[in-house]
Amino acid sequence: MDDKAQPEQVGDQPSKSVARTLITQTMLRDRGWNEKMARELLGKPDEQPPPAYHLQRAPLRLYLLERVEAAERTADFAQMQARRQRHQAASGQIMPELAVPAPSQVMQEVEAFTTHLQRLTLPELIERACEHHSVWAMAQKRPVKPVRVDSPANDLDRVSVHYLLSSQQTPEYQDLHARLVQLPETREARQRLKERVYQAIAQRYPHLALECEQQNGRSLTLQAPSNRKAVSNRSS
């Protein structure tokens, strides 16, 4: 990718206490990015180590996953990706009859989707969620309210659900969502996919059920009655 153009980067370097997850250009392409999108939305790579086996080649270009995820939530990313898809369709690079599954097939895959959430203690979940929120906040171009382990319960619930939706906890959801984003007319399927992950979160962490419903925008159907009372013991 061309490094001559250096637009404002989405985000800064994360705290050293937070594990860094870096992805390659190939992984970016698998998520629906191209070089122009990466150059304009991400700016310079976060790391440029030399190739392990071909030292004479140009350095690798690695991007912090948290920055990529933050950029993917912006309107600019959605607009650029839509323009790219229209261009591909117009130029014949996409063959709908071969490359695009029927909506019913997409929805069947979504309904068959399962995710396996790690069972964390409440202090572990809160600490990880706050760290994840801090990294995400640094990637924003506007001030973001900080959330710490002693923040109000509703703030902790909100960032906990965001963390559980991240690629660190639900990589299979992120992978399927990235594929659906590249297909036309999958908005309903993406919403249903996200709803199914909210259901899984509420099932595993009952105290987050109300927050999951609020973020989902409608009630969730759970397999068993859940305790929806906020957990009061939130000390680390």
One Martini backbone bead per residue (centre of mass of N, CA, C, O) as a GRO file, in nm:
protein
  236
    1MET     BB    1   0.099   0.033   0.017
    2ASP     BB    2   0.065   0.369   0.012
    3ASP     BB    3   0.256   0.611   0.221
    4LYS     BB    4   0.230   0.907   0.122
    5ALA     BB    5  -0.044   0.905   0.227
    6GLN     BB    6  -0.138   1.088   0.549
    7PRO     BB    7  -0.386   1.053   0.714
    8GLU     BB    8  -0.580   1.045   0.965
    9GLN     BB    9  -0.576   0.845   1.219
   10VAL     BB   10  -0.741   0.568   1.371
   11GLY     BB   11  -0.585   0.622   1.635
   12ASP     BB   12  -0.377   0.493   1.886
   13GLN     BB   13  -0.183   0.373   2.108
   14PRO     BB   14  -0.197   0.135   2.327
   15SER     BB   15  -0.188  -0.001   2.607
   16LYS     BB   16   0.044  -0.220   2.747
   17SER     BB   17  -0.187  -0.392   2.905
   18VAL     BB   18  -0.283  -0.455   2.616
   19ALA     BB   19  -0.341  -0.673   2.391
   20ARG     BB   20  -0.201  -0.723   2.075
   21THR     BB   21  -0.374  -0.715   1.756
   22LEU     BB   22  -0.259  -0.817   1.441
   23ILE     BB   23  -0.308  -0.744   1.091
   24THR     BB   24  -0.310  -0.809   0.767
   25GLN     BB   25  -0.374  -0.743   0.442
   26THR     BB   26  -0.524  -1.007   0.390
   27MET     BB   27  -0.722  -0.975   0.628
   28LEU     BB   28  -0.845  -0.716   0.526
   29ARG     BB   29  -0.960  -0.829   0.260
   30ASP     BB   30  -1.146  -1.040   0.403
   31ARG     BB   31  -1.313  -0.779   0.533
   32GLY     BB   32  -1.339  -0.565   0.267
   33TRP     BB   33  -1.074  -0.442   0.188
   34ASN     BB   34  -0.864  -0.189   0.052
   35GLU     BB   35  -0.613   0.022  -0.009
   36LYS     BB   36  -0.773   0.286  -0.003
   37MET     BB   37  -0.919   0.239   0.264
   38ALA     BB   38  -0.667   0.207   0.442
   39ARG     BB   39  -0.534   0.480   0.377
   40GLU     BB   40  -0.787   0.667   0.467
   41LEU     BB   41  -0.875   0.518   0.755
   42LEU     BB   42  -0.572   0.430   0.884
   43GLY     BB   43  -0.312   0.479   0.747
   44LYS     BB   44  -0.059   0.396   0.906
   45PRO     BB   45   0.092   0.149   1.020
   46ASP     BB   46   0.170   0.007   1.330
   47GLU     BB   47   0.351  -0.210   1.177
   48GLN     BB   48   0.700  -0.288   1.013
   49PRO     BB   49   0.812  -0.571   0.963
   50PRO     BB   50   1.017  -0.792   0.852
   51PRO     BB   51   1.043  -1.050   0.672
   52ALA     BB   52   1.131  -1.365   0.766
   53TYR     BB   53   1.235  -1.485   0.451
   54HIS     BB   54   1.239  -1.178   0.296
   55LEU     BB   55   1.443  -0.920   0.352
   56GLN     BB   56   1.432  -0.772   0.060
   57ARG     BB   57   1.163  -0.695   0.122
   58ALA     BB   58   0.910  -0.538   0.216
   59PRO     BB   59   0.752  -0.451   0.469
   60LEU     BB   60   0.521  -0.516   0.667
   61ARG     BB   61   0.158  -0.460   0.721
   62LEU     BB   62   0.025  -0.369   1.032
   63TYR     BB   63  -0.291  -0.385   1.212
   64LEU     BB   64  -0.489  -0.285   1.451
   65LEU     BB   65  -0.778  -0.430   1.531
   66GLU     BB   66  -0.919  -0.201   1.688
   67ARG     BB   67  -0.897   0.003   1.454
   68VAL     BB   68  -1.052  -0.155   1.244
   69GLU     BB   69  -1.319  -0.184   1.400
   70ALA     BB   70  -1.370   0.119   1.430
   71ALA     BB   71  -1.380   0.182   1.123
   72GLU     BB   72  -1.621  -0.024   1.060
   73ARG     BB   73  -1.831   0.173   1.228
   74THR     BB   74  -1.831   0.370   1.004
   75ALA     BB   75  -1.966   0.549   0.745
   76ASP     BB   76  -1.723   0.553   0.554
   77PHE     BB   77  -1.694   0.249   0.522
   78ALA     BB   78  -1.975   0.186   0.408
   79GLN     BB   79  -1.951   0.371   0.158
   80MET     BB   80  -1.693   0.250   0.031
   81GLN     BB   81  -1.801  -0.040   0.006
   82ALA     BB   82  -2.044   0.021  -0.174
   83ARG     BB   83  -1.882   0.140  -0.409
   84ARG     BB   84  -1.713  -0.112  -0.462
   85GLN     BB   85  -1.951  -0.304  -0.531
   86ARG     BB   86  -2.062  -0.142  -0.769
   87HIS     BB   87  -1.805  -0.156  -0.938
   88GLN     BB   88  -1.785  -0.465  -0.956
   89ALA     BB   89  -2.060  -0.509  -1.090
   90ALA     BB   90  -2.010  -0.323  -1.342
   91SER     BB   91  -1.728  -0.488  -1.424
   92GLY     BB   92  -1.781  -0.811  -1.359
   93GLN     BB   93  -1.650  -0.922  -1.080
   94ILE     BB   94  -1.949  -0.992  -1.020
   95MET     BB   95  -2.145  -1.300  -0.995
   96PRO     BB   96  -2.444  -1.348  -0.871
   97GLU     BB   97  -2.507  -1.650  -0.961
   98LEU     BB   98  -2.228  -1.742  -0.803
   99ALA     BB   99  -2.152  -1.547  -0.540
  100VAL     BB  100  -2.461  -1.511  -0.451
  101PRO     BB  101  -2.665  -1.597  -0.225
  102ALA     BB  102  -2.951  -1.663  -0.114
  103PRO     BB  103  -3.134  -1.532   0.135
  104SER     BB  104  -3.217  -1.810   0.255
  105GLN     BB  105  -2.925  -1.914   0.291
  106VAL     BB  106  -2.825  -1.695   0.477
  107MET     BB  107  -3.037  -1.739   0.704
  108GLN     BB  108  -2.962  -2.033   0.762
  109GLU     BB  109  -2.676  -1.972   0.859
  110VAL     BB  110  -2.759  -1.789   1.091
  111GLU     BB  111  -2.943  -1.999   1.244
  112ALA     BB  112  -2.684  -2.207   1.268
  113PHE     BB  113  -2.540  -2.030   1.448
  114THR     BB  114  -2.257  -2.049   1.676
  115THR     BB  115  -2.143  -1.958   2.009
  116HIS     BB  116  -1.848  -1.946   2.238
  117LEU     BB  117  -1.838  -1.841   2.554
  118GLN     BB  118  -1.654  -1.727   2.791
  119ARG     BB  119  -1.615  -1.790   3.135
  120LEU     BB  120  -1.642  -1.519   3.349
  121THR     BB  121  -1.583  -1.330   3.587
  122LEU     BB  122  -1.685  -1.032   3.682
  123PRO     BB  123  -1.405  -0.896   3.722
  124GLU     BB  124  -1.288  -0.992   3.452
  125LEU     BB  125  -1.495  -0.863   3.265
  126ILE     BB  126  -1.461  -0.570   3.355
  127GLU     BB  127  -1.160  -0.536   3.299
  128ARG     BB  128  -1.166  -0.610   2.997
  129ALA     BB  129  -1.381  -0.405   2.910
  130CYS     BB  130  -1.225  -0.149   2.991
  131GLU     BB  131  -0.981  -0.197   2.811
  132HIS     BB  132  -1.133  -0.212   2.545
  133HIS     BB  133  -1.257   0.072   2.565
  134SER     BB  134  -0.992   0.231   2.570
  135VAL     BB  135  -0.900   0.149   2.288
  136TRP     BB  136  -1.150   0.249   2.138
  137ALA     BB  137  -1.136   0.549   2.230
  138MET     BB  138  -0.859   0.612   2.085
  139ALA     BB  139  -1.004   0.570   1.786
  140GLN     BB  140  -1.141   0.833   1.823
  141LYS     BB  141  -1.241   1.176   1.709
  142ARG     BB  142  -1.374   1.185   1.996
  143PRO     BB  143  -1.485   1.222   2.290
  144VAL     BB  144  -1.480   0.970   2.555
  145LYS     BB  145  -1.620   0.815   2.800
  146PRO     BB  146  -1.496   0.685   3.067
  147VAL     BB  147  -1.433   0.340   3.184
  148ARG     BB  148  -1.442   0.189   3.500
  149VAL     BB  149  -1.461  -0.034   3.761
  150ASP     BB  150  -1.622   0.223   3.925
  151SER     BB  151  -1.849   0.249   3.754
  152PRO     BB  152  -2.143   0.243   3.660
  153ALA     BB  153  -2.340  -0.022   3.585
  154ASN     BB  154  -2.441   0.066   3.300
  155ASP     BB  155  -2.155   0.107   3.182
  156LEU     BB  156  -2.049  -0.179   3.234
  157ASP     BB  157  -2.259  -0.326   3.065
  158ARG     BB  158  -2.202  -0.193   2.796
  159VAL     BB  159  -1.893  -0.274   2.769
  160SER     BB  160  -1.934  -0.576   2.804
  161VAL     BB  161  -2.095  -0.625   2.546
  162HIS     BB  162  -1.889  -0.511   2.352
  163TYR     BB  163  -1.667  -0.713   2.422
  164LEU     BB  164  -1.835  -0.978   2.355
  165LEU     BB  165  -1.854  -0.874   2.042
  166SER     BB  166  -1.574  -0.915   1.994
  167SER     BB  167  -1.303  -1.086   1.856
  168GLN     BB  168  -1.199  -1.197   2.133
  169GLN     BB  169  -1.490  -1.359   2.187
  170THR     BB  170  -1.632  -1.349   1.867
  171PRO     BB  171  -1.488  -1.449   1.586
  172GLU     BB  172  -1.719  -1.596   1.431
  173TYR     BB  173  -1.895  -1.347   1.406
  174GLN     BB  174  -1.698  -1.160   1.258
  175ASP     BB  175  -1.659  -1.340   1.010
  176LEU     BB  176  -1.955  -1.354   0.914
  177HIS     BB  177  -2.008  -1.052   0.902
  178ALA     BB  178  -1.787  -0.989   0.690
  179ARG     BB  179  -1.925  -1.155   0.467
  180LEU     BB  180  -2.205  -1.012   0.463
  181VAL     BB  181  -2.104  -0.726   0.390
  182GLN     BB  182  -2.019  -0.828   0.087
  183LEU     BB  183  -2.321  -0.861   0.056
  184PRO     BB  184  -2.617  -0.815  -0.073
  185GLU     BB  185  -2.888  -0.778   0.112
  186THR     BB  186  -2.795  -0.830   0.457
  187ARG     BB  187  -2.921  -0.670   0.693
  188GLU     BB  188  -3.113  -0.872   0.827
  189ALA     BB  189  -2.898  -1.091   0.878
  190ARG     BB  190  -2.713  -0.916   1.058
  191GLN     BB  191  -2.921  -0.858   1.276
  192ARG     BB  192  -2.976  -1.155   1.349
  193LEU     BB  193  -2.690  -1.230   1.424
  194LYS     BB  194  -2.660  -1.029   1.656
  195GLU     BB  195  -2.900  -1.134   1.818
  196ARG     BB  196  -2.776  -1.417   1.874
  197VAL     BB  197  -2.543  -1.304   2.043
  198TYR     BB  198  -2.710  -1.168   2.257
  199GLN     BB  199  -2.837  -1.430   2.354
  200ALA     BB  200  -2.572  -1.563   2.445
  201ILE     BB  201  -2.495  -1.349   2.652
  202ALA     BB  202  -2.755  -1.362   2.827
  203GLN     BB  203  -2.718  -1.663   2.896
  204ARG     BB  204  -2.430  -1.640   3.031
  205TYR     BB  205  -2.513  -1.324   3.129
  206PRO     BB  206  -2.790  -1.231   3.291
  207HIS     BB  207  -2.716  -0.928   3.382
  208LEU     BB  208  -2.713  -0.849   3.048
  209ALA     BB  209  -3.000  -0.870   2.922
  210LEU     BB  210  -3.102  -0.576   2.915
  211GLU     BB  211  -2.867  -0.461   2.749
  212CYS     BB  212  -2.909  -0.641   2.504
  213GLU     BB  213  -3.194  -0.536   2.440
  214GLN     BB  214  -3.118  -0.241   2.400
  215GLN     BB  215  -2.912  -0.290   2.167
  216ASN     BB  216  -3.119  -0.453   1.986
  217GLY     BB  217  -3.433  -0.317   2.021
  218ARG     BB  218  -3.535  -0.597   2.145
  219SER     BB  219  -3.645  -0.872   2.249
  220LEU     BB  220  -3.543  -1.180   2.395
  221THR     BB  221  -3.494  -1.529   2.340
  222LEU     BB  222  -3.476  -1.759   2.595
  223GLN     BB  223  -3.427  -2.077   2.731
  224ALA     BB  224  -3.425  -1.928   3.013
  225PRO     BB  225  -3.460  -1.784   3.289
  226SER     BB  226  -3.339  -1.465   3.388
  227ASN     BB  227  -3.126  -1.259   3.571
  228ARG     BB  228  -3.195  -0.899   3.558
  229LYS     BB  229  -3.027  -0.815   3.785
  230ALA     BB  230  -2.809  -0.619   3.902
  231VAL     BB  231  -2.489  -0.644   3.990
  232SER     BB  232  -2.340  -0.518   4.285
  233ASN     BB  233  -2.067  -0.676   4.277
  234ARG     BB  234  -1.794  -0.462   4.131
  235SER     BB  235  -1.539  -0.548   4.236
  236SER     BB  236  -1.182  -0.621   4.184
   0.00000   0.00000   0.00000
